[in-house]
Amino acid sequence: MSRGYLIPIGGAEEKFRAPAILQRFAAVCGGSEARLVIIPTASRLQETGPRYVEIFQELGVAHAISLPFEERKDCAREDWLEELQKATGVFITGGNQLRLSTTIGGTAVADILRHRNNHEGLTVGGTSAGASILSEHMIAYGEEGGTPRCDMVSLAPGFGLTHEFIVDQHFQQRDRLGRLLTALAFNPRPVGIGLDEDTAAFISPDDEIEVVGSGAITIIDPSHMEYSSMDSARRHEAVSVLGIRLHILTEGCTFHIPSRVASHASATTP
């Protein structure tokens, strides 16, 4: 079977009046036939998991369950692992991404998510912290601002479902262009995806991004980077980055990661 969708969301997605992102997520996972697992580990609020279960049920999903992995030993529970093996979609909530990585990283849960997304068509999405954790490299924390600086961002291992991109969320609202540029200046292998709030990247099995939501996605393509001063920059010093490309995509726009080609919405609409 082919790879499944990856769906990072920038946080603060509309949940009640017109939940276009969550409705589309449910549809990709199978609609009324979907089996959804919500992982609320990043959140400290007990109501987070049950709230998403209720939202997805209201959207017509027949089977939705929250698995609150709170300690690493929870990640070995056979009944919860069985739910993950049967799921058609997994939704990871927002909160603290380091809580996700320290609780779930390196466990059977992370192994199942990675294997089933890459080989069994499992859709995996997440909002805010749940978006950051999806890729091989994760932005753990950093500073605000538009200019990249050598110590502006701290990276940590994510779940490793892909190495094709690195995500930052609440992007425009929290002025995070500089820290995503900094992350890419260290190693320009992945594409940078900056997600505004209430905005999602629906990334298909062939690595094409489609934008859904009310905000924008900032795509940073470093594949033709000519120079970065990261290796010689001193602490707190601004970093020069030459030759990168930047795209701002709104709803309906696409970006094909392998070819690095962006298309505007009217070009992708029949």
C-alpha positions, -999 to +999 in steps of 0.1 A: +000+000+000+011+036-006+021+062+020-006+080+039-013+117+041+006+140+065-014+169+077+003+195+098-019+224+111-007+257+123-027+257+155-060+275+166-079+257+139-116+266+137-135+238+156-171+248+157-186+274+132-170+261+100-144+235+108-131+231+073-097+217+082-110+191+107-138+182+083-113+177+054-091+157+078-120+134+087-128+129+050-093+120+041-093+094+068-125+077+055-154+100+065-181+081+083-161+049+080-130+064+095-114+051+127-097+080+144-072+080+173-066+113+191-032+116+209-035+145+235-002+139+251+012+174+244-016+190+263-018+192+301-056+197+299-076+166+306-105+178+284-084+181+252-087+145+240-124+141+248-131+175+231-116+164+198-134+130+200-167+149+203-158+173+175-150+144+151-181+125+161-202+156+153-185+156+119-198+122+112-169+099+122-184+068+137-153+057+157-131+082+175-111+075+207-086+094+227-054+076+239-038+098+266-003+085+267+009+103+299+040+081+308+063+061+286+049+029+301+015+038+286+031+034+252+033-004+258-004-009+265-015-037+241-051-024+240-040+011+229-015-003+204-043-024+189-063+008+184-034+024+166-031-007+144-067-005+134-069+033+129-073+050+095-062+083+109-043+097+139-046+133+152-020+147+175-031+177+195-013+209+205+006+217+236+043+211+243+062+192+216+089+182+240+063+164+261+054+144+229+090+136+221+101+126+256+069+105+263+064+088+229+097+091+210+115+058+206+084+037+217+062+013+199+037+041+194+062+061+174+072+030+155+036+022+145+029+058+134+061+058+112+056+024+097+019+027+090+021+062+075+050+051+053+037+017+042+001+012+051-017+045+041-023+057+076-031+095+077-013+113+105-020+149+113-014+173+142-020+208+152+006+232+167+030+209+187+014+180+169+024+195+136+060+201+147+066+165+158+058+148+125+091+153+108+126+140+114+138+173+128+116+193+151+118+229+162+117+225+200+117+262+209+132+295+198+129+333+196+106+356+176+118+378+148+123+380+111+161+379+110+179+345+114+204+345+143+228+317+151+213+307+185+177+316+176+163+281+175+168+247+192+162+215+173+152+181+186+144+147+170+107+144+159+088+112+151+106+109+118+076+103+096+094+123+069+127+140+063+113+161+034+103+191+055+105+209+088+075+226+103+069+258+123+035+268+135+016+299+147+039+313+120+026+348+112+009+353+146+042+348+165+067+362+140+086+330+134+102+335+100+137+340+115+137+308+135+126+287+105+153+303+084+178+296+111+168+260+113+173+257+075+206+275+076+221+247+097+213+222+069+193+231+038+181+196+030+144+199+040+118+224+028+106+248+055+068+250+061+056+279+081+019+274+090-003+303+101-031+296+126-063+280+112-042+268+082-032+233+072-009+216+047-026+185+033+005+166+020-004+138-003+015+105-007+034+120-036+045+149-014+023+176-029+012+202-004-023+217-007-033+246+015-066+245+034-077+272+058-081+309+064-044+319+066-013+313+046+016+289+044+051+302+040+073+278+020+111+282+022+129+263-005+167+262+004+176+238-024+196+265-042+211+281-012+244+296-022+259+306+011+252+306+049+273+323+075+261+299+102+295+282+106+312+315+115+285+334+133+290+344+169+263+340+196+233+362+190+248+374+157+226+377+126+232+350+099+233+357+062+215+332+040+218+337+002+199+321-027+168+307-010+134+309-025+102+319-006+066+313-015+034+325+003+006+301-004-031+306+004-061+283+002-061+261-029-024+268-038-001+238-040+036+231-037+052+199-051+081+191-028+101+168-051+101+192-081+099+224-059+072+238-081+045+261-066+011+267-083-015+293-075-051+283-068-066+292-102-039+271-119-050+240-099-087+245-103-103+228-134 
